[in-house]
Amino acid sequence: MNNSLKPKHKILIIDDNPINVELLFEYLNYAGFEVWKALDGKSGLEIITQNTPDLILLDVMIPDLDGFEICTRLKANPAYAEIPIIFTTALAESQQKVKGLNLGAVDYITKPFDQREILARINLHLRLHTLNSQLKQEIHEKKQVEQALNQLNLELENRVEERTSQLQNTLQELQQAQQKLLEREQQLHHKAYHDLLTGLPNRAWCIHQLKTLIAQAKSDSNYRYAVLFLDLDRFNVVNDSLGHLLGDQLLQQVAQRLQSCLTSDLQIARLGGDEFVILIENITDDQEVITIAHQILDLLSPVFKLNQYEVYTGVSIGITFSDFGYDYPEDILRDVDVAMYSAKANGKGCYQLLTSELQQKAMSRLQLENDLRRAIQNQEFSLYYQPILSLPNSNKLGFEALIRWHHPKKGMIPPDQFIPVAEETGLIIELGLWVIKTALNQISIWQEKFPCFSEIAINVNVSPQQLMIASFSEQVQDLLSDFNIKSHQIKFEITESSLLRTGSHYIEVLKRLKSLGIQFCIDDFGMGYSSLSRLHEFPIDTLKIDRSFIRRIGSNQGEIELIRTIITLAHGLGMDVVAEGIETKSQLNQLSLLGCEWGQGFLFSKPLNSVDATQYIAALLTTPRKQERVKALLM
């Protein structure tokens, strides 16, 4: 065994006999101990204070301090009390040995020394001392652990108590929060399925309820239901004349009257605007549905009092039954909406039952909408251009861009068929933007081909829905920049009826466009229902007289005077005038005499595709002979 790897035990020998000291030194040194020597008691104590030994061999009889005195001093000092002390003595009296053991010595070795006994006793007591020290250390550590555990238990108890209190508070808070969430959920559910203005169930509720009715009708062949679609007559007049606040009051009073006829089999919802739906469940006879329709007509016919105003409004009702075998709520609303519009077409203030013919009309309308969406994706549209000629100066020219739809199966579809659908579905936004882009692109092509074309403008029809877009003016400005087109080369046409129904928001959009240099033209002027006095509110440059007035020129003098009044009004407001639908030279001459600046119609040209329009421009602007023929036509 390599003892160098272990620390040597340090043994101190205190004995006044040098022979004994040297003999013990040799025994112990040979055995591998580190041995210190002291020949008197004082020297031994000094060594101990400097370096603490692991074991002391202490002679009993020492002249200056005997072994008992040294032992007493060491045991009285806690720093040295645990050092094992073995007395060495030649005394044999038991009384002396007992005294030493009582003082704290662990053993006696008698003289003369026996090497094996000495080593055995020393090793034994070193091991005992080591074990005792380890035991004490373990006891000390155990006590520390116990103290730590006790402290930890105390802390845990405190934390548990504190945490329990916190959990109780948290539980109460969670319960309160859960109650609030439940209330909030109920509120949100109510808001999600109810109309804020009238308190009636809304469109989402109606769709959900229709799904339930459809499922019930499919599971029970004897179960029947009916749906009534109500649209107030003349509601727009109330809104426009009295304002939206009184319009909202009217809707609230209508809802209250409708609610007064509620029964367990009758439910009412507001779809939006002035549209209401009534669901009638578990019907056995169609006549009871018709009776309810008559009751509603009577219910809404008396006067409504809105502040100081008295307002009368009727209602048009469309009715459909589950007998048509519906699968989806949207199909029901589509059909009953068609029936309602048929009631309006029949004179308003009445009801209309859905028929197979009306349903087929609705299906055709849906098919047209689907075809229109596909047509926009597949770019089935093109622009035709109808010339607008200056009546005083035949060299001045303009065009109106007219959209055409080339259906792959149905051929050319007239704009009056698909434009209303595009307006209703919102597709007019995308379609209208395409028209503007295409017109500007055509201007750039003609501008490059004909240097003098920079003075020619193209009129583009704009929907009121486009004017609802806050960024519309920015879109137009970007497109003008992209195609490098001057703003005066494009003029937006807006129908009179849609323009005069617009509010301040539209006027602001028009003004922003006007600030870019865009010009505006009122289309179909004379067909609107609003007061002419509102014209000054709008930044309009041109009035276009509707073709219905032009067609009657020559029939009586009154028509001439009406056109003269329109032209005078326009000139008084700083506008020029376009007459559309000119088909005869007589109409042209009359308009020229009345001071009309521009003319448009088949007398000059029908709408032309881009190729033919290009040839038209070339012939008009580059051929003197052609210009002379146009002048002759205008004379």
Phi and psi in degrees as a GROMACS rama.xvg file:
@    title "Ramachandran Plot"
@    xaxis  label "Phi"
@    yaxis  label "Psi"
@TYPE xy
-90.5041  98.8987  ASN-2
-70.281  -14.0089  ASN-3
-68.7649  -17.8432  SER-4
-78.5897  -19.4762  LEU-5
-102.59  146.63  LYS-6
-68.2889  136.304  PRO-7
-75.3061  140.516  LYS-8
-70.116  140.004  HIS-9
-101.55  123.197  LYS-10
-121.276  129.767  ILE-11
-104.199  128.747  LEU-12
-107.499  121.303  ILE-13
-116.226  111.073  ILE-14
-159.714  134.776  ASP-15
-82.295  -3.0337  ASP-16
-98.7007  111.516  ASN-17
-62.1319  -30.7387  PRO-18
-67.1189  -44.9406  ILE-19
-62.5259  -38.5864  ASN-20
-63.2529  -46.864  VAL-21
-67.4453  -36.7497  GLU-22
-64.6289  -46.0853  LEU-23
-65.0272  -36.5822  LEU-24
-59.7897  -44.9559  PHE-25
-64.6526  -44.0992  GLU-26
-57.5778  -48.7814  TYR-27
-75.6535  -39.5518  LEU-28
-61.6749  -42.8586  ASN-29
-63.3321  -34.1141  TYR-30
-77.1376  -4.33639  ALA-31
100.294  13.5234  GLY-32
-91.6599  156.355  PHE-33
-92.0317  117.192  GLU-34
-112.225  131.341  VAL-35
-113.587  151.29  TRP-36
-128.198  141.23  LYS-37
-142.239  129.039  ALA-38
-95.706  0.294196  LEU-39
-149.715  170.452  ASP-40
-69.4122  -41.3497  GLY-41
-62.6248  -42.8469  LYS-42
-62.3911  -40.0071  SER-43
-62.1653  -42.8538  GLY-44
-64.519  -37.587  LEU-45
-62.8255  -40.7925  GLU-46
-62.7892  -42.0697  ILE-47
-63.6553  -39.6667  ILE-48
-67.5567  -26.0136  THR-49
-88.2271  -41.5569  GLN-50
-140.899  120.882  ASN-51
-80.9353  121.744  THR-52
-80.9184  163.301  PRO-53
-82.4457  -24.0168  ASP-54
-158.162  147.033  LEU-55
-122.128  129.013  ILE-56
-98.6343  110.952  LEU-57
-119.288  120.342  LEU-58
-73.3538  139.069  ASP-59
-70.3461  -43.9486  VAL-60
-100.731  99.1739  MET-61
-127.414  134.339  ILE-62
-60.533  -50.8972  PRO-63
-75.2117  -48.0516  ASP-64
-135.721  120.14  LEU-65
-74.3817  168.03  ASP-66
-61.9223  -36.1696  GLY-67
-63.4593  -40.2354  PHE-68
-64.5011  -45.5956  GLU-69
-60.8932  -43.8504  ILE-70
-60.9635  -42.332  CYS-71
-61.2726  -44.5274  THR-72
-62.4997  -43.9329  ARG-73
-65.2093  -41.8802  LEU-74
-70.665  -22.8259  LYS-75
-77.9013  -16.2424  ALA-76
-100.516  116.234  ASN-77
-57.0897  -26.369  PRO-78
-69.5184  -25.1073  ALA-79
-122  1.3222  TYR-80
-64.8653  -24.8273  ALA-81
-89.7916  -4.32549  GLU-82
-68.4175  124.209  ILE-83
-63.8051  131.247  PRO-84
-117.978  125.548  ILE-85
-114.008  119.004  ILE-86
-75.9966  139.635  PHE-87
-112.299  128.255  THR-88
-157.455  155.787  THR-89
-98.9468  -1.48148  ALA-90
-74.7879  144.64  LEU-91
-114.388  -2.08428  ALA-92
-69.345  133.527  GLU-93
-66.3325  -33.3372  SER-94
-61.0446  -39.839  GLN-95
-67.2941  -40.0846  GLN-96
-65.4392  -41.3681  LYS-97
-62.2164  -39.2856  VAL-98
-59.1339  -45.5856  LYS-99
-64.2923  -41.392  GLY-100
-66.4822  -35.5583  LEU-101
-65.4667  -30.6006  ASN-102
-74.6496  -13.5782  LEU-103
121.209  0.915459  GLY-104
-67.4606  154.001  ALA-105
-98.2264  -19.0572  VAL-106
-168.568  172.195  ASP-107
-126.713  141.334  TYR-108
-123.291  123.259  ILE-109
-90.2756  151.803  THR-110
-94.0036  148.844  LYS-111
-68.8152  155.381  PRO-112
-78.0412  142.186  PHE-113
-110.23  119.715  ASP-114
-57.0771  -44.3704  GLN-115
-66.1394  -38.7718  ARG-116
-63.9694  -43.3385  GLU-117
-60.0203  -49.7614  ILE-118
-64.9734  -40.2735  LEU-119
-61.9372  -46.8615  ALA-120
-66.5111  -41.0619  ARG-121
-62.7316  -48.1713  ILE-122
-61.9218  -38.7523  ASN-123
-61.9795  -48.5199  LEU-124
-73.3708  -27.6011  HIS-125
-65.8152  -42.2497  LEU-126
-65.1904  -43.7954  ARG-127
-60.7265  -43.0934  LEU-128
-61.6863  -42.0316  HIS-129
-62.4788  -47.3176  THR-130
-62.5112  -40.6764  LEU-131
-63.3815  -42.3115  ASN-132
-63.3865  -43.2136  SER-133
-62.4129  -42.5533  GLN-134
-61.6705  -45.5181  LEU-135
-62.1091  -39.7493  LYS-136
-63.6316  -42.3866  GLN-137
-64.5225  -41.2241  GLU-138
-62.6171  -42.0745  ILE-139
-62.5511  -45.3513  HIS-140
-65.2962  -38.7694  GLU-141
-62.4225  -42.4957  LYS-142
-61.9717  -40.4061  LYS-143
-63.1841  -42.0998  GLN-144
-62.448  -44.2571  VAL-145
-61.5954  -41.9481  GLU-146
-63.2623  -41.9647  GLN-147
-63.7771  -42.0675  ALA-148
-62.8188  -43.3426  LEU-149
-60.8488  -42.391  ASN-150
-65.6946  -40.8805  GLN-151
-65.1213  -42.6832  LEU-152
-60.0171  -42.288  ASN-153
-62.5887  -44.3417  LEU-154
-64.4878  -41.2836  GLU-155
-63.0665  -41.9372  LEU-156
-61.0393  -43.7703  GLU-157
-63.2229  -42.1953  ASN-158
-67.5827  -40.8576  ARG-159
-61.0905  -44.7953  VAL-160
-63.1641  -44.463  GLU-161
-65.2612  -42.5849  GLU-162
-66.8975  -37.569  ARG-163
-60.9067  -43.2153  THR-164
-63.4069  -42.9024  SER-165
-63.3934  -41.854  GLN-166
-64.4031  -38.5448  LEU-167
-62.9071  -42.6029  GLN-168
-65.4631  -42.857  ASN-169
-63.7279  -40.7545  THR-170
-60.4216  -42.8085  LEU-171
-62.9147  -42.3906  GLN-172
-64.1081  -41.5662  GLU-173
-63.666  -40.879  LEU-174
-62.898  -41.572  GLN-175
-65.556  -42.5583  GLN-176
-64.263  -40.9042  ALA-177
-61.4997  -40.2862  GLN-178
-64.6714  -41.8932  GLN-179
-65.0799  -41.8178  LYS-180
-62.7914  -39.8576  LEU-181
-62.5374  -44.7591  LEU-182
-63.8105  -41.6836  GLU-183
-63.9025  -40.1775  ARG-184
-63.0136  -41.8053  GLU-185
-64.3123  -39.2891  GLN-186
-63.9707  -46.0353  GLN-187
-63.8415  -40.2981  LEU-188
-62.7198  -41.0762  HIS-189
-64.5592  -43.3429  HIS-190
-65.8109  -37.5547  LYS-191
-66.3426  -28.1692  ALA-192
-116.128  11.2581  TYR-193
-135.224  149.831  HIS-194
-83.5151  128.598  ASP-195
-68.0799  -32.4615  LEU-196
-74.4173  -48.4067  LEU-197
-102.242  -16.045  THR-198
79.6075  -2.54726  GLY-199
-76.6555  159.034  LEU-200
-56.4488  150.567  PRO-201
-106.64  -166.344  ASN-202
-62.6418  -41.1334  ARG-203
-61.0161  -42.5955  ALA-204
-63.043  -42.248  TRP-205
-60.1923  -45.4063  CYS-206
-61.1107  -45.7131  ILE-207
-61.2266  -43.2573  HIS-208
-68.8198  -37.3426  GLN-209
-63.2279  -38.452  LEU-210
-60.3766  -40.4629  LYS-211
-64.0482  -43.6398  THR-212
-65.5758  -40.4897  LEU-213
-61.515  -45.8329  ILE-214
-62.6236  -40.5732  ALA-215
-66.9756  -39.8055  GLN-216
-66.1651  -33.0142  ALA-217
-72.3797  -34.2758  LYS-218
-81.9498  -20.2335  SER-219
-133.102  108.35  ASP-220
-66.9674  -20.1556  SER-221
-87.2171  -9.76055  ASN-222
-83.7262  129.656  TYR-223
-131.338  149.765  ARG-224
-140.528  164.854  TYR-225
-134.716  153.001  ALA-226
-127.958  128.397  VAL-227
-110.624  130.66  LEU-228
-109.778  118.594  PHE-229
-109.069  133.808  LEU-230
-134.176  123.461  ASP-231
-66.1655  139.698  LEU-232
-86.3877  139.663  ASP-233
63.5452  21.2152  ARG-234
-66.0333  -36.6447  PHE-235
-62.9842  -32.4618  ASN-236
-65.4601  -41.0288  VAL-237
-63.5721  -45.9916  VAL-238
-61.3989  -45.3624  ASN-239
-71.5331  -35.759  ASP-240
-88.4963  -37.7178  SER-241
-104.756  -13.5316  LEU-242
99.9192  163.302  GLY-243
-69.8346  -30.9177  HIS-244
-63.1026  -45.7101  LEU-245
-71.8079  -29.8494  LEU-246
-62.3912  -40.417  GLY-247
-65.0328  -38.941  ASP-248
-61.7085  -38.944  GLN-249
-62.1505  -44.2436  LEU-250
-62.4964  -39.2324  LEU-251
-64.6214  -41.6445  GLN-252
-69.3662  -35.7148  GLN-253
-61.8441  -43.6913  VAL-254
-61.4123  -40.9365  ALA-255
-63.657  -40.5511  GLN-256
-66.7499  -40.58  ARG-257
-64.4021  -39.4738  LEU-258
-64.5242  -25.0521  GLN-259
-67.8949  -17.1994  SER-260
-104.036  14.4058  CYS-261
-67.3015  138.01  LEU-262
-130.956  178.3  THR-263
-64.6718  -25.4622  SER-264
-101.128  9.12023  ASP-265
-129.547  126.188  LEU-266
-129.887  144.298  GLN-267
-121.426  141.361  ILE-268
-140.082  152.713  ALA-269
-105.147  120.445  ARG-270
-77.0207  -31.1499  LEU-271
144.861  155.92  GLY-272
58.0357  -129.962  GLY-273
-106.413  28.1769  ASP-274
-106.167  129.863  GLU-275
-127.465  153.544  PHE-276
-126.875  138.192  VAL-277
-119.462  125.841  ILE-278
-103.596  127.133  LEU-279
-116.23  116.841  ILE-280
-97.3236  155.479  GLU-281
53.2914  50.3711  ASN-282
-84.1829  149.996  ILE-283
-116.305  -19.2334  THR-284
-143.259  133.428  ASP-285
-61.7626  -27.3107  ASP-286
-64.5521  -32.3152  GLN-287
-66.842  -30.7597  GLU-288
-69.3989  -42.7017  VAL-289
-63.4534  -37.7409  ILE-290
-62.1156  -42.4677  THR-291
-62.6347  -39.0611  ILE-292
-61.3687  -42.6342  ALA-293
-63.9117  -39.9601  HIS-294
-61.3331  -40.8907  GLN-295
-66.6898  -41.9151  ILE-296
-59.3204  -42.537  LEU-297
-70.385  -34.6095  ASP-298
-65.6202  -35.4058  LEU-299
-99.603  2.64614  LEU-300
-81.8101  -30.7056  SER-301
-63.7521  163.103  PRO-302
-65.449  146.383  VAL-303
-106.533  133.334  PHE-304
-100.394  115.15  LYS-305
-117.021  98.5583  LEU-306
56.388  -119.929  ASN-307
-91.7739  2.67986  GLN-308
-100.666  148.524  TYR-309
-113.823  124.816  GLU-310
-125.073  136.421  VAL-311
-111.506  132.823  TYR-312
-143.006  135.917  THR-313
-97.4614  -168.778  GLY-314
-146.846  141  VAL-315
-106.869  134.755  SER-316
-123.968  129.975  ILE-317
-106.598  140.932  GLY-318
-130.137  135.568  ILE-319
-136.711  159.497  THR-320
-120.596  159.677  PHE-321
-66.8741  -11.1914  SER-322
-60.5488  -19.3671  ASP-323
-75.9746  -3.29018  PHE-324
68.0509  55.3597  GLY-325
-75.9742  147.656  TYR-326
-111.309  -23.8084  ASP-327
-134.469  142.659  TYR-328
-58.2247  -36.3159  PRO-329
-61.5489  -34.001  GLU-330
-67.4863  -38.0886  ASP-331
-62.4994  -49.5704  ILE-332
-63.8651  -35.744  LEU-333
-62.6  -48.5501  ARG-334
-67.6551  -44.3182  ASP-335
-69.7624  -27.3992  VAL-336
-67.5963  -40.2155  ASP-337
-63.4477  -42.2521  VAL-338
-62.9569  -38.76  ALA-339
-63.9367  -43.693  MET-340
-66.4125  -29.4165  TYR-341
-67.0933  -37.5128  SER-342
-63.2787  -40.4937  ALA-343
-63.5831  -40.62  LYS-344
-65.9516  -24.8509  ALA-345
-84.1079  4.82423  ASN-346
121.054  2.23383  GLY-347
65.133  169.269  LYS-348
62.807  32.1049  GLY-349
-149.262  -179.48  CYS-350
-120.19  160.523  TYR-351
-140.356  123.617  GLN-352
-78.1536  142.046  LEU-353
-66.9318  136.969  LEU-354
-120.172  167.983  THR-355
-61.8884  -35.7973  SER-356
-65.8391  -43.626  GLU-357
-65.589  -38.1582  LEU-358
-64.2813  -39.2843  GLN-359
-63.5268  -35.3504  GLN-360
-62.9551  -41.2108  LYS-361
-65.024  -40.1419  ALA-362
-64.1279  -40.4034  MET-363
-64.038  -39.4931  SER-364
-62.6495  -41.7091  ARG-365
-66.1398  -40.7645  LEU-366
-63.6713  -38.8902  GLN-367
-64.2702  -39.8765  LEU-368
-62.8551  -44.7057  GLU-369
-62.9108  -42.0856  ASN-370
-63.6632  -36.3735  ASP-371
-65.9159  -41.4604  LEU-372
-62.4413  -42.9806  ARG-373
-66.1725  -38.1369  ARG-374
-63.0788  -37.4615  ALA-375
-65.3496  -41.456  ILE-376
-66.1896  -39.2436  GLN-377
-91.7171  2.63603  ASN-378
54.5964  57.0129  GLN-379
-89.7101  8.06375  GLU-380
-102.102  156.81  PHE-381
-145.651  164.417  SER-382
-107.296  135.169  LEU-383
-108.866  154.354  TYR-384
-127.393  119.352  TYR-385
-103.239  125.975  GLN-386
-63.0968  144.637  PRO-387
-121.217  113.858  ILE-388
-103.172  144.768  LEU-389
-75.8573  124.313  SER-390
-73.3098  -39.2905  LEU-391
-72.4406  -31.2138  PRO-392
-133.429  105.157  ASN-393
-66.9743  -15.4946  SER-394
-77.8808  -17.4998  ASN-395
-87.7124  136.706  LYS-396
-141.513  146.888  LEU-397
-145.21  175.492  GLY-398
-139.596  152.937  PHE-399
-108.998  126.41  GLU-400
-81.2763  123.748  ALA-401
-121.512  124.122  LEU-402
-78.2676  142.389  ILE-403
-130.969  141.007  ARG-404
-113.808  116.508  TRP-405
-98.1403  90.841  HIS-406
-71.2796  133.056  HIS-407
-63.3191  -22.6654  PRO-408
-114.577  -35.4368  LYS-409
-96.7541  -2.43997  LYS-410
77.1524  -148.409  GLY-411
-76.0935  124.745  MET-412
-105.084  124.795  ILE-413
-63.8029  147.683  PRO-414
-60.3659  -32.5617  PRO-415
-68.184  -9.45714  ASP-416
-91.8346  -40.592  GLN-417
-101.152  -21.3089  PHE-418
-63.7833  -45.0614  ILE-419
-58.8423  -36.7406  PRO-420
-66.2452  -41.4529  VAL-421
-63.3074  -36.3636  ALA-422
-65.5665  -45.7032  GLU-423
-67.1004  -35.4598  GLU-424
-91.1334  -8.48659  THR-425
84.1499  -2.04195  GLY-426
-68.0222  -14.7629  LEU-427
-62.2941  -24.9203  ILE-428
-63.3363  -53.3211  ILE-429
-67.3307  -41.4799  GLU-430
-66.5541  -41.3816  LEU-431
-64.3703  -38.3672  GLY-432
-65.7034  -37.2669  LEU-433
-63.1585  -40.4747  TRP-434
-61.2263  -44.3782  VAL-435
-63.3502  -45.3265  ILE-436
-60.0525  -45.9967  LYS-437
-64.9011  -41.4403  THR-438
-64.2297  -43.1236  ALA-439
-65.9079  -37.8045  LEU-440
-63.1541  -39.9647  ASN-441
-66.5081  -38.2118  GLN-442
-59.8994  -43.7451  ILE-443
-63.8475  -36.2219  SER-444
-66.2734  -48.1514  ILE-445
-66.1153  -34.2765  TRP-446
-64.796  -37.5081  GLN-447
-72.2186  -35.0189  GLU-448
-78.6919  -36.2487  LYS-449
-122.524  102.859  PHE-450
-56.83  -31.1106  PRO-451
-82.6534  2.4607  CYS-452
-73.3171  -8.94254  PHE-453
-60.8967  -18.9428  SER-454
-93.6949  1.0145  GLU-455
-95.1475  133.142  ILE-456
-112.668  152.683  ALA-457
-115.756  128.38  ILE-458
-85.8589  131.506  ASN-459
-124.012  128.554  VAL-460
-73.6663  133.327  ASN-461
-122.112  133.703  VAL-462
-83.4357  147.925  SER-463
-57.3871  -28.9021  PRO-464
-64.2397  -32.5145  GLN-465
-66.7021  -34.1619  GLN-466
-73.8656  -10.785  LEU-467
-78.6152  -17.0613  MET-468
-78.2052  120.869  ILE-469
-61.9304  -31.4185  ALA-470
-93.8997  12.6127  SER-471
-60.5729  -43.7376  PHE-472
-62.2712  -37.6031  SER-473
-66.7393  -37.8412  GLU-474
-61.5724  -45.4202  GLN-475
-63.3897  -43.1377  VAL-476
-60.9327  -42.5285  GLN-477
-63.8353  -40.8096  ASP-478
-66.2446  -41.1806  LEU-479
-58.7354  -41.1778  LEU-480
-68.9726  -40.9995  SER-481
-61.9688  -40.2201  ASP-482
-95.1704  0.945939  PHE-483
56.1031  50.3031  ASN-484
-112.271  138.511  ILE-485
-74.251  144.805  LYS-486
-64.1536  -29.0564  SER-487
-73.1566  -5.55965  HIS-488
-88.7593  2.33481  GLN-489
-134.867  138.36  ILE-490
-130.505  129.526  LYS-491
-90.8968  129.173  PHE-492
-101.556  131.833  GLU-493
-129.918  132.984  ILE-494
-65.4854  148.078  THR-495
-60.4449  -43.6415  GLU-496
-64.3777  -41.6023  SER-497
-72.7337  -36.0039  SER-498
-67.3864  -45.1651  LEU-499
-75.447  -7.76255  LEU-500
-93.2922  -6.63632  ARG-501
-77.51  161.305  THR-502
-105.403  -165.032  GLY-503
-63.6975  -31.3992  SER-504
-60.4328  -43.6907  HIS-505
-66.728  -37.7182  TYR-506
-61.9857  -39.1473  ILE-507
-63.4016  -40.7412  GLU-508
-64.0255  -43.016  VAL-509
-60.5648  -40.5327  LEU-510
-66.8274  -37.6574  LYS-511
-65.0052  -40.5405  ARG-512
-65.9136  -38.5833  LEU-513
-62.7212  -36.2804  LYS-514
-65.5858  -21.2961  SER-515
-79.735  -13.9553  LEU-516
104.12  3.79883  GLY-517
-71.7092  139.048  ILE-518
-101.386  159.103  GLN-519
-130.005  146.207  PHE-520
-131.021  132.744  CYS-521
-85.2474  119.069  ILE-522
-89.5185  153.594  ASP-523
55.4275  38.0824  ASP-524
-63.757  139.519  PHE-525
104.327  -13.1071  GLY-526
-97.8839  -9.13636  MET-527
-77.4194  167.04  GLY-528
-109.045  -4.53051  TYR-529
-88.7254  168.934  SER-530
-68.3791  137.36  SER-531
-67.3176  -17.4838  LEU-532
-67.3278  -17.6179  SER-533
-79.856  -8.54213  ARG-534
-58.9619  -34.3997  LEU-535
-67.6741  -13.6282  HIS-536
-74.9755  -19.1138  GLU-537
-107.817  145.555  PHE-538
-81.6085  67.1537  PRO-539
-95.9284  140.117  ILE-540
-104.479  -29.2542  ASP-541
-139.993  141.1  THR-542
-107.209  133.893  LEU-543
-110.474  115.102  LYS-544
-73.8587  130.735  ILE-545
-63.6955  148.101  ASP-546
-62.6931  -25.3704  ARG-547
-63.0977  -30.8758  SER-548
-74.8282  -40.5845  PHE-549
-65.7046  -37.0458  ILE-550
-62.2485  -29.0796  ARG-551
-93.1797  5.42395  ARG-552
-62.1679  130.586  ILE-553
98.2251  -17.7616  GLY-554
-75.2416  -38.7689  SER-555
-158.748  161.384  ASN-556
-68.6421  -24.9027  GLN-557
-61.5363  -36.5526  GLY-558
-65.3802  -39.0309  GLU-559
-63.0791  -42.1535  ILE-560
-67.4578  -36.2138  GLU-561
-64.0236  -43.7454  LEU-562
-65.7068  -38.5411  ILE-563
-60.9033  -40.4811  ARG-564
-63.6853  -42.6478  THR-565
-63.3192  -42.8006  ILE-566
-66.7059  -41.7234  ILE-567
-62.6976  -42.7495  THR-568
-59.9775  -45.8723  LEU-569
-61.4818  -47.1186  ALA-570
-63.4763  -35.6457  HIS-571
-65.8148  -28.5767  GLY-572
-94.0845  9.08292  LEU-573
78.1832  26.2874  GLY-574
-112.417  152.568  MET-575
-96.7474  173.554  ASP-576
-129.423  138.205  VAL-577
-117.054  131.403  VAL-578
-104.002  121.816  ALA-579
-104.493  154.931  GLU-580
83.287  24.5522  GLY-581
-74.0575  122.88  ILE-582
-124.165  -15.575  GLU-583
-128.432  157.604  THR-584
-70.0509  -28.0937  LYS-585
-64.7159  -44.1512  SER-586
-60.5093  -40.9529  GLN-587
-62.6941  -44.3562  LEU-588
-63.918  -41.9666  ASN-589
-62.8239  -43.4313  GLN-590
-65.3715  -38.2874  LEU-591
-64.8379  -40.7733  SER-592
-64.9361  -31.637  LEU-593
-80.1118  -4.13436  LEU-594
89.4992  18.1652  GLY-595
-70.2472  130.342  CYS-596
-81.9701  -32.5057  GLU-597
-132.002  150.732  TRP-598
-133.956  147.322  GLY-599
-146.46  132.737  GLN-600
162.682  178.123  GLY-601
-66.859  -18.3415  PHE-602
-60.0989  -33.9195  LEU-603
-92.5627  -49.9677  PHE-604
-175.631  147.155  SER-605
-77.6092  169.005  LYS-606
-59.5082  136.833  PRO-607
-118.068  146.201  LEU-608
-71.0787  174.196  ASN-609
-62.8469  -34.2797  SER-610
-68.1325  -49.9688  VAL-611
-66.1361  -35.9248  ASP-612
-65.0035  -36.1382  ALA-613
-63.3392  -43.3813  THR-614
-64.1161  -36.3516  GLN-615
-63.1125  -44.2993  TYR-616
-64.1432  -43.5257  ILE-617
-61.1175  -42.5602  ALA-618
-67.7679  -37.1167  ALA-619
-77.2818  -39.3078  LEU-620
-92.3176  -18.9287  LEU-621
-117.1  -9.89989  THR-622
-114.266  109.525  THR-623
-56.2059  -37.8573  PRO-624
-64.2208  -40.3472  ARG-625
-64.947  -38.1596  LYS-626
-63.7258  -36.945  GLN-627
-66.5051  -35.0037  GLU-628
-67.5287  -36.8787  ARG-629
-67.8523  -40.2904  VAL-630
-62.0578  -40.0575  LYS-631
-62.9545  -37.5327  ALA-632
-64.9278  -34.5616  LEU-633
-83.3109  -11.0631  LEU-634
